[in-house]
Amino acid sequence: MDEQALLGLNPNADSDFRQRALAYFEQLKISPDAWQVCAEALAQRTYSDDHIKFFCFQVLEHQVKYKYSELTTVQQQLIRETLISWLQAQMLNPQPEKTFIRNKAAQVFALLFVTEYLTKWPKFFFDILSVVDLNPRGVDLYLRILMAIDSELVDRDVVHTSEEARRNTLIKDTMREQCIPNLVESWYQILQNYQYTNSEVTCQCLEVVGAYVSWIDLSLIANDRFINMLLGHMSIEVLREEACDCLFEIVNKGMDPVDKMKLVESLCQVLQSAGFFSIDQEEDVDFLARFSKLVNGMGQSLIVSWTKLIKNGDIKNAQEALQAIETKVALMLQLLIHEDDDISSNIIGFCYDYLHILKQLTVLSDQQKANVEAIMLAVMKKLTYDEEYNFENEGEDEAMFVEYRKQLKLLLDRLAQVSPELLLASVRRVFSSTLQNWQTTRFMEVEVAIRLLYMLAEALPVSHGAHFSGDVSKASALQDMMRTLVTSGVSSYQHTSVTLEFFETVVRYEKFFTVEPQHIPCVLMAFLDHRGLRHSSAKVRSRTAYLFSRFVKSLNKQMNPFIEDILNRIQDLLELSPPENGYQSLLSSDDQLFIYETAGVLIVNSEYPAERKQALMRNLLTPLMEKFKILLEKLMLAQDEERQASLADCLNHAVGFASRTSKAFSNKQTVKQCGCSEVYLDCLQTFLPALSCPLQKDILRSGVRTFLHRMIICLEEEVLPFIPSASEHMLKDCEAKDLQEFIPLINQITAKFKIQVSPFLQQMFMPLLHAIFEVLLRPAEENDQSAALEKQMLRRSYFAFLQTVTGSGMSEVIANQGAENVERVLVTVIQGAVEYPDPIAQKTCFIILSKLVELWGGKDGPVGFADFVYKHIVPACFLAPLKQTFDLADAQTVLALSECAVTLKTIHLKRGPECVQYLQQEYLPSLQVAPEIIQEFCQALQQPDAKVFKNYLKVFFQRAKP
């Protein structure tokens, strides 16, 4: 072996050596006999370096996995012997191999097993057992091999081909027949031998039993001698977690419902009499988490049995199953309420399914009602934050608690389905008693009380948030709680979690304020002062900005008396904070977007006359325009790139804020009706000069482009005078991405204004195309994926533009570009349809072609177009689908083919028998299509139903392709 290259296997080797080792590995993989050197090195223990041993196993693994069938019988025999002699050597080694080597060796054994067991090595397990016997080193390897085999055969995460899946099923069937009883016996011997002396091997063996129990005969394991031993392990500290998991796998095995019930019950009796149900005596939380999972498995297994028995109409046994479930509820509740969330979380599945049973029963017993109440109290208690929760810097523990809370919410929703009245009464009791004394109550209890009220909205669903009408008792209970929430003063509680919960709940139940509008002023004040938008916590300010905008939007009819007051109070929050003055505004620019939108909504939806709305909108937007002009001048002079970037950011925010205010307008309240056109036109005039700024082009153009999109919707034709100069600036020094983002703007204008913009489009059509072609023709590195992708996206945008122009009935825009240019454009569409393997672009190209044929393909079409149809468009409809890259199994490609069919149908429609004649006598014979197929093709084309031809065309090309 290349000793120099092997040096690179050491993790501390420098990169040159590592590269050399990698290259050497690739070389050995493809070499037909290099694996033999590795096999010999392993069998004769040539190397002591762990990384080299691992490397040799990797080479062997590659050989078995990918090249085994190429080996001779003698060579295959050599691999078997190598592995067995390596295994024998492990018995004598003074030190065991490192874990990573043992695991890799086990993988190679497992690969060889699945390849050879059914054919050449049926005695695989007997051979291995005869070598390892009960030697602890050997047993360790034997168990690792078994786990590796299980993951090859059974692991759901590994994707197997149907061939491999069939093979795996056959292997398992053969193992069940030939060797599973012997393997089970070997496990029993290992457990018996090592349970008190070698916990590591015992735990490994328990893991193997747990893994195999899912697919072997359960009676081999679920019998007195095995179960008694496992129960013994439950009392040995170092073994009990693994024993617990092993019992869980046994309980989880699919089986007859009555047998399952008997198994679970007998297991429970033994566990209970051994004292395992006395949870409060147990201090080891790791063990309890596993035990909770076991109880959950037993509970859910009984519920599955009950469901099956009910379905089968076996009422007697179903009654027994229900009785068995009920006797586990007390234990379930103990685990659910446990202070450790992992223990609690592991039992939620059983709890949830138990409630599902209760939901199906017509009448609940007193005990069952008491159980529901106990679960409810447990959920309320467990929803509570603990003292350690870090609100300012949430880490992994906090994320886990948030997930756990989501599980509890599902339980609460299920409780509501079983007994909505009880849930409402319980929440009301907790809520009222907590809010009565909120000043002296710990934050987590106040937060959970408000949280429960918040959660009721989803637990007791109604349509369109109408919680305060309909069912009188429910509506009045919720109304009482909301009134308490907004009048108790709890919004002043000095903890972020309580403050946030207050605002979330107020917004969730916004319909309350249409019933009792007298509370709106005090809630508005909470939003606007130190409790909300001016809170000391940035997290609270940020969330409140969003919630405030939702609150105002949903109650815009009730806002009229407060509009001017709100606008005055938020004045300072609308400040555009320029980068240089070091002034840290209270809100981030993203949060400010919500405040601008809110201001817009207040003005637009107010009952003021148009002049007043205009004045208020001007007050809102003028400071932005003034700041914008100053900052743009500063940017032009800025030298330092960092400063340029921060100024450009600021300019972009200004444009974004102005854009956001326009979201308040609607079909009922247009910009014109509100008298605000002039203000937005002023904004346009202010912002457009940024397009000619040579610095920070990307960010400035993107902001102004978005604003233009908004203005096309809001200002309609009033925006048109600004479009030509804006387009001219945006087409200067373009990159692919700029053009890609500019084209949708032109498409929007074309589709919206159609004939009105025809002169403008005719004028800018070729400049736009030149800019596109110039970018597409730029040379790029052959393997530059991102450049290739950008070009592909630009090509799609270009064809989308042509599709918009032709689809908006504006073909004269193309026709008036002069014959040479028209031909150039048409050729690019033909190329797009045929040459680029991009079905999305191909589909668009065929749509353009069929539209042009429809418009120009008749007798009175442009001179020379009929020739173009026969010379280029008809061939494109055949050449594209015949390409190897045109994959008829791909959904997007089928859509492209469908448009290709439409194109051919349109040509036939416009040219009539002449088209059929051309196909029959000239074009199809030139492709060497058989006469009977030509006949068949032309008949399908002449069918009046387009769908018939579409289906035919797919079959035609499937037959035509090799």
C-alpha positions, 0 to 999 in steps of 0.5 A: 500500500502507498504508505505516504498516502496513508499518512493523510488518513490521520485527522491531524494531517495537513490538507495535501496529505488528506487530498492524497489519501482521498485520491488513493481511496478513489483509486483503490475503489476502482482497482479490480484487486486492490481490495485484496491488499486491504483484506490481507492487511486486516486478516494479518493485522499488518497495521496498528493505526486505527485510521488505516484499519478503518480505511481498509474496511471502507475499501472492503465495504465498497467492494461488497456493496457495489462490485461483489457480483464481479468477483470470482467464487474464490475471491468471494470466499476470500472476503468471507474468510478475511472477516472470520479470521479478523473476528477470531483475532478479536478474541485474542486482542489484549485491547478491544478495537475502537468503537468506530472500527467495530461499527464499521466492521459490523456494517461490512458483515451485515452487507455481506450477510444480505448479499450471501445469506440466501445463496452462499452462506446460510450458516452465517450466524452459526459460523459467527456464534461458533467463533465468538461463543460467550467471549465478551469481545466476541459477544459485543461484535456479534450484537453490533452485527445483529443491529447492523443487519436489522438496520439493513433489513428493517430500518424505515429511514433507509430507502430500498428499491422494490428488488431490495425490499423483496430480498429483505422480506425473503431473508426475514422469512428464511431467518424465521424458519432457520435460525431465529430460535437459535438467535433468541436462545443466544440472547437469553444466554448472553443476558443470563451470563452478563446481567450482573457482570457486564452492563454494556453487553447486557444493554446492547443485547436488550437493544437487539431484543427490542429491535428484532421483536417487531418482526419475529414470533413474539412467543419466543420473547413474551414468555415467563423466562424472558419477561421475568429476566427483564423485570429483574433488570428493571430493578438493576440501575444500570440496566433498567432504562434499556429493559424499559425500552425493550418492554416497550417494543414488546408491548408495541408489537402488532397482534390480536386485540385480545392477546394484546390486552392479556399481555399488557395486563399481565405485564402491568400486574407484575410491574405494579406488584414490584412497586413500579407504579409508585411514581413519587418514590422514584427520583431517577428522572431519566428512568421515569421518562423511559417508564412513562414512554412504556406506560404510554405504549401500554395505554395506547395498545389497550386503546387500539385493542378497544377500537378494534374490538368495538369495530368487530362488535365484540362488546364483552371484550371491548368492555374489558379493554375499557376497564383495563384502560380506566385502571391506568388513568391514575398512573397516567395522571401522575406522570402527566403532572410530573414536574419533569416535562420529558416525563409528562410529554411521553404520556400525552399520546395515551392521554389524548387517545383516552379523551378520544374514547370519552368523546365517543361514549354517550354518557360519562360515569362520575369517575370519567368526569373526574378524570376529565377534570383532573386532566384539565387541571394537569394541563393548566398547571403544566402550561405554566412557565418555570422560574428558569425560563429565559425570555430575553435569550431563548435557547434549546431548553426554551424551544423544547418547552414551547414545543411541549406547550403545543402538545398541551394545547392539543390536549386542551382542544381535545378536552373541549371536544369532550366537555366544552362547558367544563373547560369554559367553567374551569378556565373562568374559575382560574382566570377570575381568581388570578386576575382578582389578585394579579398585583400579588401573583407570580408572573407565570400564573398571571400569564397562564391565566390570560393564555388559557383565555387566549386558547379558548378561542381555538378550543371552542371554535366559531366562524369569523371570531363570533365568540360574543353572539350565539350561545348565550352562556358561552358568550357572556362567560367570554365577555366577562373575562374580556371585560375583566382583562381590559379593566383590571389594569393587568396590562401594567404587569411588569413582565414581558410574557404577561404584556405580550399575552395581554395584547395577543388576547385583545387582538384575538377577541377584537369582536368584543370591542364591537359589543363593548366599544367603551373599552377601546380608548384604554386598550389604545392607550396600552398599545401606544404607551410604555406598555406597548409600542414604547415598552423597554423590551424590543421584543414587546415593541416589535410584536405590538407594532404588528398586533396594533396594525391588526387591531386597528384594521379589524376595528376600523369602523370604531376608530373614527373618534381617535384617528387624529389623536393616534396619528399625533401619538405615533408621530415620533415612531414614524421618524426615518432614522438616518444612519449618521445621527446615532439615534436608535429609533424605538422600532426596527424598519420592519416594525415601522412598516406596520405603523405606516400601514396602520396610519394609512388605514386610519386615514383612508377608512376615516369618515373625513372628506377627501380634502382632509384625507389628502391633508393627513396623507400629505402630513404622513408622506411629506417628511419621507419625501424631504428626508429622501431628497437630502439622503439621496444628495448625501449618497451621491457624495459618499465615498465610504462603501459602508456609509453608501450602503447604510444611506441606500438602506435608509432610502430604501426604507423611505420608499418601502414606507410610502409603498406600505401606506398605499396598502390601505386603499381598496376598490371601495376606497380608491386613491382618487376617491380619497383625493390622494393621487397628487401626494403619491404622484409627488412621491413618484417624482421624488423617488424616481431620480434614485434610479439614475444614481450610479451607487448601490443600484441594486437596492435602490432600483428594487425599492423604486420598482416595488413602489411602481408596482404599487402605483400601477395598481393605485394610481392607474393611468396617472402613473403612465407619464412616469413609466418611459423615463423610469424604464430607460433608467432601469435598462442602463447597465443591467445584470440578468437579475435586474432585467428579470425583476424589471420585466414583471413591471412591464408585463403588469403595465402591458396587461393592465393598460393594453392599447394605452401603452402601445406607443410606449411599448413599441418605442422600448421594445427593441431597447429592452430586447437588446439589453436581454440579448446582451446579457444572454450572450455574455460568456460564462464559465462552463461550470458556473451553475448560478450564472446558468440558472440566472440566464435560464430565469432571464430567458423565461422572463423574456418569453413571459414578456412576449407572451404578455404582449401577444396575449394582450392583443398587442401584436402590432408592438412586435409587427411594427419593429421592422421585418428584420427585427420581427424575424429575429424575435420569432427565431428566438421563440423557435429556439426557446421551443426547441433548443433549450431543455426547459419545459417551462420556457418551451410551454410559454414559447408554444403559447406565443407561437399559437397566438401569433398563428391565430393573429397573423396566420390567416390569408391577410396576415403579414407578408412572409408569415405563412412561409415562416409557419411551414419553415419554422413553426411546424418543424418546431412542433416535431423537433422539440418533442423528439429531443432526448431531453424532452421527458414525457414522464415529466409533468411540466414537459407534458404541459409543454406538449399540450401547448405544442398540440394547440399550436398545430391545431391553430395552424390547421384552423388558420391554413386549412387543407393546405396544412394537412397537404404540407404535412402529408406530402412534404414534412412528415415524409421528410422525417421518414414517418410511415404512410399509415402513421402519416394518415393516422396523424392527419386524421387526429389533427382534423378531429374537432375535439382538441383533447383527442389530438392532445392525447394522440400527440403524446402517444405519437411521440412515445412511439417515435422515441427510441 
